[in-house]
């Protein structure tokens, strides 16, 4: 997994509550059997004016100039500022894959949907929950100041604003450890393979009906 | 010490290891697999040289990309016209063969929507932990199993380790007291709940649904309720095990047989929350207050009773909420104050993991029997949840009722719930849909979804706009 320690990047405000994973990456792009290449179709239905298809040449498609992702001042953004319940809906990991592939490394919102939140950490993407009032403030500042960047330090759990002031954030200790070190969860879990086998044998003795095969 | 909730019991019985950092290793009894969220997981195993921990804990079936017309289906894989979809379905076949996983492939009579197939095969049992790379895995909680959706990285993790790294959720109880009125269904209950607590109301919780109205539901109705727990933000929904659960499971292919079944059933019937269990949040609804529900917006919480109207954002005091309503109405092409019954429809979709089981089809057929689909309806689809549901429906003659009324009778799959196959809602068209999500573009680019129960969708098909299905049922009663 990709490591994450510090990141400084241009912030982009996506002013919309309950952004669902269909909005992040529409279903037709889920037909891919690969993990990469989803960035050009991030927010596809808003970003372009026509309907996207997996094999389309996206460079020829008409852009929706009103959509924040297409505005010149936000080109190169890597910190996404979002509203509450970001990432709700489907469990598709294609949503964090698309955000990461596009170039986002940090997401900041007052709340995230559970499955999406969890999926981000598996892909070197750091989702940060901040108080709604602070997020409102950040939206105001990003809108007011062109080139507004935020510096995120995962080890210190701080976000530094352009004026030098810092905001603290919470992060789960295990997820922080995995992100900082780019650790593969499967490898970590398999260190407990013996404990899993012991559990499994006891469970099989106690509840053999979970181990029967179809007749 | 306070008693345990059902969720506490399921958690405790599957706890392999509690780690110091607050995470836990939870043993997973069953993984259900479909073609969309698994290819990258299998590829991950291959790249790392790993094998499934317990191949027989997995069951696969393709559903999202599967065509639903008879002619396409008769040609098997070659009948999938979109080459990208065809590769994805073929990749599932290849992966299951390579890793020794049982797959009910697209030509198998038992194929269907993974969340219909699991319980139908008895692959979902009470007291199990279940995952699937699909958020509607919450469905299986209806049988008293701890079941939730995971991303592809976790699909791979469970394949390789038979475990999931989890942090325990909080406990929420949603109690629906009293009896439902005639014509009001499980779908209306869960839409009313989401309207009440919001799409993020259950975030961080496992929701147990209880109370007389829930206990009175059939197992299929319970699945409809748990299916949409995720639409309230909860990864898992649960319903206590009772005799209805045990009776449903008996005789299913994966279920234990004979003496082992009786022993299992005794254990399963203990899977209820203790009377003194603590819930972090309790929400109580009165079943008598629930009337058939229709969504008007682009989030399942944007819902109103069929007797109600589309809200006016200018009347909304919260500015954020007002803006959400404005965005939704713009997308939906609806004006504030429009009566729900005046919303005209172009398409009707009866299907999805929420409402494609035999009882759903019976409820829809009862409404359309002897009637005709309104001439303004351009397309009305009935898509059974599995090959076995289809077979049962045909044995009961439901297919003929639908066809005579002017609805199309299709082959099983996810179909227009998310439109990954050819069944897509055209831009600007309004659809009465029995599915679970009314997000922008969900059923097709620019499509406008209204979530309803199967009976409400059927009634809408007949009239070309929403009607209160309770009026139709009265009419039917009078006629008989």
Interface residues (C-beta under 8 A of the other chain):
Chain A: X16 X17 X18 X20 X22 X23 X26 X27 X28 X30 X31 X32 X33 X34 X35 X45 X51 X54 X55 X83 X84 X85 X88 X89 X90 X91 X92 X93 X96 X111 X113 X114 X115 X118 X119 X122 X123 X172 X173 X174 X177 X185 X186 X189 X190 X192 X193 X195 X196 X199 X200 X203 X207 X208 X209 X210 X211 X212 X213 X214 X215
Chain B: X14 X16 X17 X19 X21 X22 X23 X25 X27 X29 X30 X36 X37 X39 X40 X43 X48 X50 X53 X54 X56 X64 X65 X82 X84 X85 X87 X88 X91 X102 X121 X122 X123 X125 X127 X128 X133 X134 X135 X137 X148 X149 X150 X151 X152 X153 X154 X156 X157 X160 X161 X162 X163 X165 X167 X199 X200 X203 X204 X230 X233 X234 X235 X253 X254 X255 X256 X257 X260 X261 X263 X264 X267 X299 X320 X324 X327 X418 X419 X420 X427 X437 X439 X440 X441 X442 X445 X446
